Amino acid sequence: MYIPKYFKVSEFEEIREFVHQNSFGTLVTTKKGKPIATHLPLQLIKEEEGYCITGHMAYGNPQWRTFETDEDVLVMFQGPHAYISSSWYEQENVSTWNYQAVHIYGTAQILTEEELKQDLTRLMEKYESHRANPVLWDTLSRELLERELKGIVGFKIPLREVQAAYKMSQNRNKTDYQNIISRLQEEKDPNAQKIADKMSERQID
């Protein structure tokens, strides 16, 4: 993805946390030259040899079969985004859009059944463990789990390249920056308020 120097993020720990918080991603591959995509809950997992993205999709989804022929797959994660009116600047300019996005490239591999079970266990713990009556791997019947496992395909994508862009008006002067935050906080759009919060965390000099 095109990332001007103002907006490039290189700190991996920051990117890792972003993916954790915005883990419903988009997996893109190609089939006979045509891009295809699936929207999926994904995880960024640390393994001995490095980090990888893990997930699963329906067995009936033909995209997983492209893993055999696609050397590179793309996974995209998006955070909050908001329209930025140029009327909020001190001087005349054009309007723009602020956003956070991460792109990850790698080669997809099919998980074994045991690896898939481990990944599903982690996924359920992430989204269920804090609930009053958590639905976890060990709380479900073996019959249900075995039946459902037959209907999905697990995969992992070792990280080959990571690109991260946080476009949050870092190229504006401090007065404009503060005014953008204030105006975004006045918007009724929750995304705009989230961008304002992120900008407040990353004050410029």
N, C-alpha and C positions, 0 to 999 in steps of 0.2 A: 504494500500500500504506500501511497505517496505521503511522506511525513516531513514537512519543513522542520528545520533544526529547532525552532522554538517549541515545538510540540512533541518532540521525540522523548520517549521514556525508556531508559536503559536498565534501571535498577530492577533485578529479577524478583526480589522479594516483594516489591511493590506490585509488579505484574502478577505474581502468584496470588497475592491477596485479592487483586481485582478479579481474576478468574474465579476464585473461590466465591466471591460475592455476586458474580454475574455469570453463573455457570450454565445457564440455558443457552447453549451455543448453536451455531450453524455449521454443519459439516458439508463441505463442497468437494465433489469429485467430478470426473468426466466419463461419459459413456458414448463411445463413437464420436468423440470430439464435442459433444454437447454437455455443458455444465449441468449437474444435478445437485440438489441440496436437500438435507434433512435437518430439522430443528430438534435438538435433543438435550436432555440433562447430561452434563459431562463432568468429569473430575480431573483435576491435575494432581497426579500421584508421584511421590518420590520413590524410585527404585534404586537398587544398588548401582546400576549403570547410568543413572540420571533420572530426569523427569519424563513423564509421558501423560498424554490425555487418554482417559478411558471412558467407555460408554457402551451402549447396546442399542440395537434397533430391531424392529420386527423381522422375523425370518422372511416374510413375504415382501419386504422392501428390497427391490433389486439393487439398491445402491451398494450393499455390502459386497456384492459380487465384483464390483469395479476395483476393489482393493487388490485383486490379483494382477490387474493391468496398469493401475495408476502408481507410478513411482512416487509422486507427491500428491498429498491431499491437503486441503486448506480447512482450518477450523477458525471460525470468527466468533468473538465475544464482544458484545456491545453493552455499554453502560448508559447512563442518562444522557440526554441530548436536548438542546434548546435553541430556538431562533434568537439571534442577537441583532436588535435593531440598531442601525447606524445613527439613529436619532439620540442614542445614549452616549455618543462620542462628543468630545469638545469641538472637533473639526469635522467638516464634511467628509464622508466616506461612504462605502457600500456596506450593506448588511451582510451578515454571515450566519454560521451555525456552529455552536460549540458542542463537543461530544467527547466520549472516551471509547476507544476501540482497541482490541488486541487481535492480531492475526498470528496463527501458529501453523507451521508447515512440518510435514513429516510423512513417513511411509506407514500406512495402516497395516496392522497384523490382527488376525483372528485370535481371540482368546480361547484357551481350552475350557472345558466345562468347569474345572476346579477354579481356574482364574476368574471365570465369569461369576461363580458363586461368591468368591471373595470380593469382587467389585460390587456386586449387588448388596452384599452385607454392609460394605462401607457406605454405599449410597443411602441405604435405609437408615443407617445410624446418623448420617448427616441431617436428614430431614425429619426423622421420627424421634430421636433419643430425647429431645426436650419436651415432648408431648406427654400429657397425662396418662394416656393409654397407648404407648408406642407400638407400632406394627414393625417388628424387627424380624430378621431372618429366622431366629430361633423360636419366634412366637407363632409362625405359620406352619400349617401341616405339611408333612413331607409330600403328600399326594398333590396338594395344590402347587407346591414349588416345582416338583418334577414335571407337572403338566405345563406350567408356564415357561419353564426353561426350554422346552421343545419349540416354543414359538418365538424365540429371540436369538440374536447373534451378538456376542460380545466382541469388542475390538479395543486395541490400544494403539496409540500413535506416539512413538518416541519423538521428543522435540528435536527438530533439525534446525529450525530457524524461528525466531520470535520477533514480531514487530509490534510496537505499542505506540499509540498516539493519544495524547490527552490535549485536545485543542480547546483551551479554556482562556482565551484572550491574553495569553502571556506576552503577545507582541504589542499590546496596548500600553499606554503610560499609566502611572499609578492612579491618576484621577479617573480616567476612563474605566480602569479595572474596578475600582470601588463603586463607581456609578452603575456599572453592569451588574455587579452583585446586588445592589439595592433594587434595581429595576426587576431583576429576575425574581427576587424575593416577593415582589408585588404581584407577579403573575399567578394565575390560578392553576396553571399546569404543574403537576407534581414533579415532572422531569425538570422544569425550569428551576424549581426550588432546590432540587437535588444538585443541579449544576452550580447553583449559587453556593450551596454548602461546600462542594468540592473546591470551588474557587477560593472560598474563605479559608480553607485548610492550606491552600497553596499560595499565600500572599506573595506578590512580587515586590521587588525593591523600588 
